[in-house]
Amino acid sequence: MTPKAEEYRSRRTKVGAFEINIESYRLGDTYHCKVDNVQPGAVLARGQGKTREEAERVAGEKAKEMLAKTRVFPKPG
Protein backbone atom coordinates (compact mmCIF):
# COMPACT_ATOMS: atom_id res chain seq x y z
CA MET A 1 0.00 0.00 0.00
CA THR A 2 1.30 3.44 -0.95
CA PRO A 3 1.54 5.90 1.97
CA LYS A 4 -0.80 8.89 1.84
CA ALA A 5 0.50 12.44 2.32
CA GLU A 6 -0.69 13.79 5.67
CA GLU A 7 -0.25 16.96 7.73
CA TYR A 8 0.18 19.16 4.64
CA ARG A 9 1.17 22.78 5.33
CA SER A 10 1.99 25.65 2.99
CA ARG A 11 3.23 29.11 3.91
CA ARG A 12 4.93 32.11 2.33
CA THR A 13 7.83 34.10 3.70
CA LYS A 14 10.67 36.31 2.49
CA VAL A 15 14.38 35.55 2.27
CA GLY A 16 16.18 38.77 1.47
CA ALA A 17 14.51 40.29 -1.59
CA PHE A 18 12.82 37.01 -2.55
CA GLU A 19 9.37 35.75 -1.65
CA ILE A 20 9.36 31.97 -1.19
CA ASN A 21 6.73 29.30 -0.66
CA ILE A 22 7.42 26.46 1.80
CA GLU A 23 5.35 23.29 1.49
CA SER A 24 5.74 20.37 3.88
CA TYR A 25 3.92 17.10 4.55
CA ARG A 26 4.40 13.68 6.11
CA LEU A 27 4.65 10.41 4.20
CA GLY A 28 4.76 7.48 6.60
CA ASP A 29 7.41 8.29 9.22
CA THR A 30 9.26 10.91 7.15
CA TYR A 31 8.50 14.60 6.62
CA HIS A 32 9.20 16.14 3.21
CA CYS A 33 9.60 19.80 2.32
CA LYS A 34 9.78 21.75 -0.94
CA VAL A 35 10.82 25.40 -1.23
CA ASP A 36 10.04 27.39 -4.38
CA ASN A 37 10.36 31.01 -5.36
CA VAL A 38 6.89 32.43 -5.84
CA GLN A 39 7.78 34.16 -9.11
CA PRO A 40 8.22 32.12 -11.37
CA GLY A 41 7.53 29.17 -9.04
CA ALA A 42 10.68 27.13 -9.69
CA VAL A 43 11.66 24.59 -7.04
CA LEU A 44 14.76 25.80 -5.21
CA ALA A 45 15.31 22.98 -2.74
CA ARG A 46 13.89 19.87 -1.16
CA GLY A 47 14.51 18.37 2.25
CA GLN A 48 13.38 15.52 4.43
CA GLY A 49 13.69 14.55 8.07
CA LYS A 50 12.16 12.80 11.05
CA THR A 51 10.30 16.02 12.00
CA ARG A 52 8.67 18.81 10.02
CA GLU A 53 11.14 21.28 11.53
CA GLU A 54 14.12 19.21 10.38
CA ALA A 55 12.78 18.84 6.83
CA GLU A 56 12.02 22.57 6.58
CA ARG A 57 15.42 23.50 8.05
CA VAL A 58 17.29 21.32 5.52
CA ALA A 59 15.31 22.66 2.54
CA GLY A 60 15.46 26.24 3.88
CA GLU A 61 19.25 26.17 4.23
CA LYS A 62 19.67 24.88 0.67
CA ALA A 63 17.27 27.53 -0.67
CA LYS A 64 19.08 30.33 1.21
CA GLU A 65 22.40 29.20 -0.27
CA MET A 66 20.95 29.29 -3.78
CA LEU A 67 19.27 32.67 -3.30
CA ALA A 68 22.47 34.17 -1.86
CA LYS A 69 24.17 33.41 -5.20
CA THR A 70 21.38 34.98 -7.26
CA ARG A 71 22.00 38.37 -8.78
CA VAL A 72 19.18 40.89 -8.48
CA PHE A 73 18.89 43.45 -11.26
CA PRO A 74 17.12 46.76 -10.63
CA LYS A 75 13.76 47.09 -12.34
CA PRO A 76 13.83 49.54 -15.25
CA GLY A 77 11.90 52.74 -14.91
N, CA, C and O atoms as CSV, one atom per row, in Angstrom:
chain,resi,resn,atom,element,x,y,z
A,1,MET,N,N,0.842,-1.181,0.000
A,1,MET,CA,C,0.000,0.000,0.000
A,1,MET,C,C,0.891,1.250,0.000
A,1,MET,O,O,1.857,1.339,0.757
A,2,THR,N,N,0.553,2.187,-0.845
A,2,THR,CA,C,1.299,3.438,-0.952
A,2,THR,C,C,0.899,4.377,0.184
A,2,THR,O,O,-0.292,4.572,0.429
A,3,PRO,N,N,1.895,4.974,0.893
A,3,PRO,CA,C,1.544,5.901,1.972
A,3,PRO,C,C,0.845,7.141,1.425
A,3,PRO,O,O,1.123,7.576,0.307
A,4,LYS,N,N,-0.046,7.694,2.202
A,4,LYS,CA,C,-0.796,8.888,1.836
A,4,LYS,C,C,-0.164,10.110,2.507
A,4,LYS,O,O,0.204,10.057,3.680
A,5,ALA,N,N,-0.041,11.202,1.762
A,5,ALA,CA,C,0.503,12.437,2.325
A,5,ALA,C,C,-0.449,12.960,3.392
A,5,ALA,O,O,-1.655,13.069,3.167
A,6,GLU,N,N,0.109,13.284,4.561
A,6,GLU,CA,C,-0.685,13.792,5.672
A,6,GLU,C,C,-0.011,15.023,6.252
A,6,GLU,O,O,1.165,15.279,5.991
A,7,GLU,N,N,-0.755,15.778,7.034
A,7,GLU,CA,C,-0.249,16.957,7.733
A,7,GLU,C,C,0.362,17.983,6.771
A,7,GLU,O,O,1.410,18.561,7.059
A,8,TYR,N,N,-0.293,18.203,5.637
A,8,TYR,CA,C,0.182,19.161,4.636
A,8,TYR,C,C,0.105,20.577,5.193
A,8,TYR,O,O,-0.874,20.947,5.841
A,9,ARG,N,N,1.153,21.369,4.933
A,9,ARG,CA,C,1.167,22.776,5.331
A,9,ARG,C,C,1.901,23.578,4.266
A,9,ARG,O,O,2.918,23.138,3.731
A,10,SER,N,N,1.373,24.758,3.966
A,10,SER,CA,C,1.987,25.651,2.992
A,10,SER,C,C,2.004,27.051,3.582
A,10,SER,O,O,1.020,27.502,4.169
A,11,ARG,N,N,3.136,27.736,3.419
A,11,ARG,CA,C,3.226,29.111,3.911
A,11,ARG,C,C,4.210,29.894,3.057
A,11,ARG,O,O,5.086,29.324,2.407
A,12,ARG,N,N,4.045,31.221,3.073
A,12,ARG,CA,C,4.934,32.108,2.328
A,12,ARG,C,C,5.732,32.943,3.310
A,12,ARG,O,O,5.261,33.296,4.391
A,13,THR,N,N,6.958,33.248,2.900
A,13,THR,CA,C,7.829,34.103,3.697
A,13,THR,C,C,8.825,34.774,2.762
A,13,THR,O,O,8.832,34.503,1.561
A,14,LYS,N,N,9.657,35.640,3.304
A,14,LYS,CA,C,10.671,36.313,2.492
A,14,LYS,C,C,12.058,35.916,2.971
A,14,LYS,O,O,12.307,35.768,4.167
A,15,VAL,N,N,12.951,35.750,2.006
A,15,VAL,CA,C,14.375,35.552,2.268
A,15,VAL,C,C,15.082,36.638,1.470
A,15,VAL,O,O,15.165,36.565,0.244
A,16,GLY,N,N,15.583,37.634,2.164
A,16,GLY,CA,C,16.180,38.769,1.470
A,16,GLY,C,C,15.134,39.461,0.617
A,16,GLY,O,O,14.074,39.839,1.115
A,17,ALA,N,N,15.427,39.629,-0.667
A,17,ALA,CA,C,14.505,40.293,-1.594
A,17,ALA,C,C,13.528,39.311,-2.240
A,17,ALA,O,O,12.708,39.711,-3.067
A,18,PHE,N,N,13.607,38.035,-1.873
A,18,PHE,CA,C,12.823,37.011,-2.551
A,18,PHE,C,C,11.670,36.503,-1.696
A,18,PHE,O,O,11.835,36.231,-0.507
A,19,GLU,N,N,10.511,36.382,-2.312
A,19,GLU,CA,C,9.374,35.749,-1.654
A,19,GLU,C,C,9.432,34.262,-1.995
A,19,GLU,O,O,9.581,33.891,-3.159
A,20,ILE,N,N,9.314,33.407,-0.967
A,20,ILE,CA,C,9.362,31.967,-1.192
A,20,ILE,C,C,8.119,31.299,-0.609
A,20,ILE,O,O,7.461,31.833,0.284
A,21,ASN,N,N,7.822,30.126,-1.138
A,21,ASN,CA,C,6.726,29.301,-0.663
A,21,ASN,C,C,7.336,28.029,-0.071
A,21,ASN,O,O,8.177,27.392,-0.705
A,22,ILE,N,N,6.920,27.660,1.131
A,22,ILE,CA,C,7.423,26.458,1.799
A,22,ILE,C,C,6.260,25.493,1.973
A,22,ILE,O,O,5.278,25.807,2.646
A,23,GLU,N,N,6.374,24.323,1.367
A,23,GLU,CA,C,5.349,23.287,1.488
A,23,GLU,C,C,5.960,22.089,2.196
A,23,GLU,O,O,7.058,21.653,1.851
A,24,SER,N,N,5.245,21.550,3.194
A,24,SER,CA,C,5.743,20.365,3.881
A,24,SER,C,C,4.583,19.422,4.176
A,24,SER,O,O,3.432,19.842,4.295
A,25,TYR,N,N,4.912,18.144,4.290
A,25,TYR,CA,C,3.922,17.105,4.549
A,25,TYR,C,C,4.636,15.864,5.061
A,25,TYR,O,O,5.859,15.749,4.978
A,26,ARG,N,N,3.843,14.936,5.594
A,26,ARG,CA,C,4.397,13.684,6.114
A,26,ARG,C,C,3.955,12.528,5.240
A,26,ARG,O,O,2.781,12.408,4.891
A,27,LEU,N,N,4.911,11.676,4.891
A,27,LEU,CA,C,4.646,10.406,4.195
A,27,LEU,C,C,5.190,9.305,5.093
A,27,LEU,O,O,6.404,9.181,5.256
A,28,GLY,N,N,4.308,8.511,5.672
A,28,GLY,CA,C,4.763,7.481,6.595
A,28,GLY,C,C,5.421,8.122,7.800
A,28,GLY,O,O,4.804,8.940,8.482
A,29,ASP,N,N,6.667,7.762,8.072
A,29,ASP,CA,C,7.407,8.288,9.223
A,29,ASP,C,C,8.341,9.441,8.864
A,29,ASP,O,O,9.081,9.919,9.724
A,30,THR,N,N,8.320,9.897,7.611
A,30,THR,CA,C,9.255,10.911,7.151
A,30,THR,C,C,8.517,12.160,6.682
A,30,THR,O,O,7.513,12.078,5.973
A,31,TYR,N,N,9.035,13.321,7.093
A,31,TYR,CA,C,8.500,14.600,6.620
A,31,TYR,C,C,9.293,15.045,5.401
A,31,TYR,O,O,10.507,14.853,5.331
A,32,HIS,N,N,8.598,15.639,4.450
A,32,HIS,CA,C,9.202,16.135,3.214
A,32,HIS,C,C,8.877,17.613,3.090
A,32,HIS,O,O,7.819,18.064,3.529
A,33,CYS,N,N,9.794,18.365,2.487
A,33,CYS,CA,C,9.601,19.798,2.318
A,33,CYS,C,C,10.106,20.225,0.944
A,33,CYS,O,O,11.107,19.713,0.443
A,34,LYS,N,N,9.391,21.171,0.352
A,34,LYS,CA,C,9.782,21.753,-0.938
A,34,LYS,C,C,9.724,23.261,-0.793
A,34,LYS,O,O,8.749,23.806,-0.276
A,35,VAL,N,N,10.778,23.938,-1.255
A,35,VAL,CA,C,10.822,25.400,-1.226
A,35,VAL,C,C,10.895,25.888,-2.665
A,35,VAL,O,O,11.743,25.438,-3.435
A,36,ASP,N,N,9.997,26.817,-3.030
A,36,ASP,CA,C,10.044,27.392,-4.377
A,36,ASP,C,C,9.976,28.903,-4.274
A,36,ASP,O,O,9.470,29.457,-3.298
A,37,ASN,N,N,10.503,29.567,-5.316
A,37,ASN,CA,C,10.356,31.012,-5.359
A,37,ASN,C,C,9.021,31.308,-6.019
A,37,ASN,O,O,8.697,30.749,-7.067
A,38,VAL,N,N,8.266,32.172,-5.413
A,38,VAL,CA,C,6.887,32.434,-5.838
A,38,VAL,C,C,6.818,32.871,-7.290
A,38,VAL,O,O,5.939,32.430,-8.030
A,39,GLN,N,N,7.729,33.729,-7.702
A,39,GLN,CA,C,7.781,34.155,-9.106
A,39,GLN,C,C,9.111,33.711,-9.687
A,39,GLN,O,O,10.121,34.297,-9.297
A,40,PRO,N,N,9.212,32.775,-10.544
A,40,PRO,CA,C,8.216,32.121,-11.371
A,40,PRO,C,C,7.699,30.791,-10.825
A,40,PRO,O,O,6.963,30.102,-11.532
A,41,GLY,N,N,8.045,30.408,-9.623
A,41,GLY,CA,C,7.531,29.165,-9.044
A,41,GLY,C,C,8.454,27.975,-9.222
A,41,GLY,O,O,8.012,26.832,-9.104
A,42,ALA,N,N,9.716,28.216,-9.500
A,42,ALA,CA,C,10.677,27.128,-9.694
A,42,ALA,C,C,11.104,26.556,-8.343
A,42,ALA,O,O,11.315,27.300,-7.385
A,43,VAL,N,N,11.227,25.236,-8.272
A,43,VAL,CA,C,11.659,24.585,-7.038
A,43,VAL,C,C,13.126,24.931,-6.783
A,43,VAL,O,O,13.981,24.733,-7.646
A,44,LEU,N,N,13.401,25.446,-5.594
A,44,LEU,CA,C,14.764,25.805,-5.208
A,44,LEU,C,C,15.451,24.673,-4.460
A,44,LEU,O,O,16.635,24.409,-4.666
A,45,ALA,N,N,14.692,24.001,-3.581
A,45,ALA,CA,C,15.307,22.978,-2.737
A,45,ALA,C,C,14.253,22.037,-2.181
A,45,ALA,O,O,13.072,22.369,-2.080
A,46,ARG,N,N,14.721,20.866,-1.831
A,46,ARG,CA,C,13.891,19.867,-1.160
A,46,ARG,C,C,14.651,19.365,0.055
A,46,ARG,O,O,15.881,19.379,0.089
A,47,GLY,N,N,13.895,18.921,1.054
A,47,GLY,CA,C,14.514,18.369,2.252
A,47,GLY,C,C,13.603,17.338,2.874
A,47,GLY,O,O,12.401,17.316,2.613
A,48,GLN,N,N,14.180,16.488,3.697
A,48,GLN,CA,C,13.377,15.520,4.430
A,48,GLN,C,C,14.007,15.275,5.789
A,48,GLN,O,O,15.200,15.510,5.986
A,49,GLY,N,N,13.197,14.800,6.722
A,49,GLY,CA,C,13.687,14.546,8.067
A,49,GLY,C,C,12.666,13.819,8.900
A,49,GLY,O,O,11.555,13.547,8.445
A,50,LYS,N,N,13.041,13.507,10.114
A,50,LYS,CA,C,12.159,12.802,11.049
A,50,LYS,C,C,11.060,13.710,11.581
A,50,LYS,O,O,10.010,13.229,12.007
A,51,THR,N,N,11.299,15.045,11.558
A,51,THR,CA,C,10.299,16.018,12.004
A,51,THR,C,C,10.087,17.043,10.904
A,51,THR,O,O,10.919,17.198,10.011
A,52,ARG,N,N,8.958,17.741,10.982
A,52,ARG,CA,C,8.672,18.808,10.017
A,52,ARG,C,C,9.750,19.888,10.107
A,52,ARG,O,O,10.217,20.393,9.086
A,53,GLU,N,N,10.140,20.239,11.329
A,53,GLU,CA,C,11.137,21.279,11.530
A,53,GLU,C,C,12.466,20.912,10.868
A,53,GLU,O,O,13.109,21.760,10.250
A,54,GLU,N,N,12.874,19.657,10.997
A,54,GLU,CA,C,14.125,19.214,10.384
A,54,GLU,C,C,14.045,19.294,8.861
A,54,GLU,O,O,14.971,19.787,8.217
A,55,ALA,N,N,12.943,18.812,8.282
A,55,ALA,CA,C,12.776,18.844,6.827
A,55,ALA,C,C,12.775,20.280,6.313
A,55,ALA,O,O,13.409,20.578,5.300
A,56,GLU,N,N,12.066,21.171,7.006
A,56,GLU,CA,C,12.016,22.570,6.584
A,56,GLU,C,C,13.369,23.255,6.778
A,56,GLU,O,O,13.743,24.100,5.965
A,57,ARG,N,N,14.101,22.917,7.817
A,57,ARG,CA,C,15.422,23.504,8.046
A,57,ARG,C,C,16.388,23.112,6.927
A,57,ARG,O,O,17.108,23.957,6.395
A,58,VAL,N,N,16.395,21.812,6.573
A,58,VAL,CA,C,17.291,21.322,5.515
A,58,VAL,C,C,16.977,22.014,4.188
A,58,VAL,O,O,17.880,22.519,3.520
A,59,ALA,N,N,15.706,22.036,3.809
A,59,ALA,CA,C,15.313,22.660,2.543
A,59,ALA,C,C,15.555,24.168,2.590
A,59,ALA,O,O,15.998,24.756,1.603
A,60,GLY,N,N,15.267,24.798,3.733
A,60,GLY,CA,C,15.462,26.241,3.877
A,60,GLY,C,C,16.922,26.647,3.743
A,60,GLY,O,O,17.231,27.658,3.111
A,61,GLU,N,N,17.825,25.862,4.336
A,61,GLU,CA,C,19.252,26.168,4.232
A,61,GLU,C,C,19.734,26.067,2.789
A,61,GLU,O,O,20.498,26.913,2.326
A,62,LYS,N,N,19.289,25.033,2.079
A,62,LYS,CA,C,19.674,24.877,0.667
A,62,LYS,C,C,19.142,26.049,-0.160
A,62,LYS,O,O,19.856,26.596,-1.001
A,63,ALA,N,N,17.882,26.430,0.084
A,63,ALA,CA,C,17.275,27.529,-0.668
A,63,ALA,C,C,18.006,28.842,-0.391
A,63,ALA,O,O,18.251,29.616,-1.316
A,64,LYS,N,N,18.358,29.103,0.873
A,64,LYS,CA,C,19.078,30.331,1.213
A,64,LYS,C,C,20.425,30.389,0.513
A,64,LYS,O,O,20.837,31.450,0.044
A,65,GLU,N,N,21.117,29.252,0.439
A,65,GLU,CA,C,22.404,29.201,-0.268
A,65,GLU,C,C,22.228,29.558,-1.738
A,65,GLU,O,O,23.015,30.323,-2.295
A,66,MET,N,N,21.194,29.002,-2.363
A,66,MET,CA,C,20.946,29.290,-3.780
A,66,MET,C,C,20.589,30.757,-3.993
A,66,MET,O,O,21.104,31.401,-4.908
A,67,LEU,N,N,19.706,31.283,-3.145
A,67,LEU,CA,C,19.271,32.666,-3.302
A,67,LEU,C,C,20.403,33.653,-3.034
A,67,LEU,O,O,20.432,34.732,-3.626
A,68,ALA,N,N,21.324,33.302,-2.158
A,68,ALA,CA,C,22.467,34.172,-1.865
A,68,ALA,C,C,23.364,34.332,-3.089
A,68,ALA,O,O,24.062,35.338,-3.211
A,69,LYS,N,N,23.356,33.363,-3.989
A,69,LYS,CA,C,24.172,33.412,-5.201
A,69,LYS,C,C,23.460,34.087,-6.370
A,69,LYS,O,O,24.060,34.303,-7.423
A,70,THR,N,N,22.194,34.419,-6.187
A,70,THR,CA,C,21.384,34.975,-7.260
A,70,THR,C,C,21.573,36.489,-7.358
A,70,THR,O,O,21.447,37.212,-6.370
A,71,ARG,N,N,21.874,36.943,-8.557
A,71,ARG,CA,C,22.003,38.370,-8.784
A,71,ARG,C,C,20.625,38.993,-8.944
A,71,ARG,O,O,19.744,38.415,-9.581
A,72,VAL,N,N,20.444,40.161,-8.370
A,72,VAL,CA,C,19.179,40.886,-8.483
A,72,VAL,C,C,19.447,42.149,-9.293
A,72,VAL,O,O,20.277,42.977,-8.918
A,73,PHE,N,N,18.741,42.284,-10.396
A,73,PHE,CA,C,18.888,43.449,-11.255
A,73,PHE,C,C,17.799,44.461,-10.928
A,73,PHE,O,O,16.650,44.081,-10.698
A,74,PRO,N,N,18.147,45.748,-10.903
A,74,PRO,CA,C,17.115,46.765,-10.632
A,74,PRO,C,C,16.080,46.771,-11.750
A,74,PRO,O,O,16.386,46.558,-12.923
A,75,LYS,N,N,14.841,47.024,-11.335
A,75,LYS,CA,C,13.758,47.089,-12.337
A,75,LYS,C,C,13.883,48.401,-13.118
A,75,LYS,O,O,14.114,49.460,-12.536
A,76,PRO,N,N,13.729,48.315,-14.444
A,76,PRO,CA,C,13.831,49.541,-15.255
A,76,PRO,C,C,12.676,50.496,-14.953
A,76,PRO,O,O,11.562,50.072,-14.645
A,77,GLY,N,N,12.962,51.759,-15.045
A,77,GLY,CA,C,11.899,52.740,-14.906
A,77,GLY,C,C,12.068,53.608,-13.783
A,77,GLY,O,O,11.237,54.486,-13.550
